[in-house]
Amino acid sequence: MSFLLRGADLICLGKEEIITGDLLIEEERIVSLGKEVTHPGENTEVIECKGLQVFPGFFDMHVHFREPGQTHKEEIKSGLQAAAAGGFTGVAAMANTSPVIDQPELVESLLAKGKKLQGPDYYQIGAATFGLSGEEFTDIPGLFKGGTVAISDDGQPIPDTNMLKELLQWTLELGFVYIEHCEDKTYEPEDPLSEINMVYRDIDCLAQTGGNLHLAHISCQKSLELVAEGKKEGLNLTCEVTPHHLALDQETVKKMGANARMNPPLRRREDVLALQQGVAEGLIDAIATDHAPHTPGEKDVPIKKAPRGVVGLETAVGVIWNELFHGMELSPILLGHLLAENPRRILGLPPEDIREGNKANFTVIDPAQKWRVDPQEFYSKSLNSAFSGEYLQGKPVLVFKNGKKIMEKGRVIFPAGRS
């Protein structure tokens, strides 16, 4: 079966250009693109795409799928379906499951489950220390042999500075990236110093040792200023921000209650504006959802007793387009780098692009579509969205993986049915 996407805005990141034209897919690959492409015949499905944007497949480098141990919240199947519904062709899952992903055998098992579903690519991040204890390093070379793409104790930053320095030296020697959740546990998360102190410490350690450091979901203006200083020094330092920290501030918690309780917490409006500017200026390298499912029962308690975290895969595009494309008029090329190219580059994964000969892995966005967030329609098993009931503009409408549709008009095609 062949497919011809006709009249789309093709976001070609390698050439840094947008081509309005046609895209022809045969088997797994893009065989032709340009102003007017002739399709091969009657076995070609023609898809009218005027006004739609075609990007290299989006990649979320920071999700929590709760498998193993808490599959009533999310499993790999439901998580990948939510990813496809949200416009993603690949994800990387964090290691803070139960049991923790600190053994190569666990990595291999989960990767096999993800591959079997034939949906978005599933990658696994391995734990830095056994049980996320911060006390004893895992067999990091063994984890990479098992298929791990990065190392992180997400949610539990390594407290010992000497251990952190040793780990950063390993990142240089072995060629991997360490992903840090910046939180000084001597402060409450709502205190900005909790994040800022740890960002300062980590960048200082990186300056001393060298290596590869990625800071997850930064949320404070001061954190971004420290990142900017580190990058000016030439450090191999990257960072990400979530859609919710680009759109919402601490006032949202008063409205949404526990469904807006997250870690890091929502900050001041000044921080939101600084993060948006950081995206526009290229200081922020990636946008990642930190998709963190919890059951309604867990969230339906007094807010200070509720677990932290919100789902985000199925609202990410709407929030980003609402805030950055429509609100700030940022270029689709910049958004493509943040959502498709940079996350893969940070993790050392092969790049994807809209060009002849490449595999047909891409995300199609309708930037004009207005829609209301209804968690009851999510493919995710959990409903804890900070955007429930909100109206957004911009929605993924089609996702191709290896030349096959895996989502069309909100309906996930692999495997048939919901979890």
Secondary structure as GFF3:
##gff-version 3
##sequence-region A 1 419
A	DSSP	beta_strand	2	12	.	.	.	ID=ss1
A	DSSP	beta_strand	17	26	.	.	.	ID=ss2
A	DSSP	beta_strand	29	34	.	.	.	ID=ss3
A	DSSP	beta_strand	44	48	.	.	.	ID=ss4
A	DSSP	beta_strand	53	56	.	.	.	ID=ss5
A	DSSP	beta_strand	58	63	.	.	.	ID=ss6
A	DSSP	alpha_helix	76	85	.	.	.	ID=ss7
A	DSSP	beta_strand	88	93	.	.	.	ID=ss8
A	DSSP	alpha_helix	104	116	.	.	.	ID=ss9
A	DSSP	beta_strand	121	124	.	.	.	ID=ss10
A	DSSP	three_ten_helix	130	132	.	.	.	ID=ss11
A	DSSP	alpha_helix	140	146	.	.	.	ID=ss12
A	DSSP	alpha_helix	161	174	.	.	.	ID=ss13
A	DSSP	beta_strand	178	180	.	.	.	ID=ss14
A	DSSP	alpha_helix	192	209	.	.	.	ID=ss15
A	DSSP	beta_strand	213	215	.	.	.	ID=ss16
A	DSSP	alpha_helix	221	232	.	.	.	ID=ss17
A	DSSP	beta_strand	237	241	.	.	.	ID=ss18
A	DSSP	alpha_helix	243	247	.	.	.	ID=ss19
A	DSSP	alpha_helix	251	256	.	.	.	ID=ss20
A	DSSP	three_ten_helix	257	260	.	.	.	ID=ss21
A	DSSP	alpha_helix	269	281	.	.	.	ID=ss22
A	DSSP	beta_strand	286	287	.	.	.	ID=ss23
A	DSSP	alpha_helix	296	299	.	.	.	ID=ss24
A	DSSP	three_ten_helix	303	305	.	.	.	ID=ss25
A	DSSP	alpha_helix	316	320	.	.	.	ID=ss26
A	DSSP	pi_helix	321	326	.	.	.	ID=ss27
A	DSSP	alpha_helix	332	336	.	.	.	ID=ss28
A	DSSP	pi_helix	337	341	.	.	.	ID=ss29
A	DSSP	alpha_helix	342	346	.	.	.	ID=ss30
A	DSSP	beta_strand	362	372	.	.	.	ID=ss31
A	DSSP	three_ten_helix	375	377	.	.	.	ID=ss32
A	DSSP	beta_strand	391	401	.	.	.	ID=ss33
A	DSSP	beta_strand	404	408	.	.	.	ID=ss34
A	DSSP	beta_strand	411	412	.	.	.	ID=ss35
###
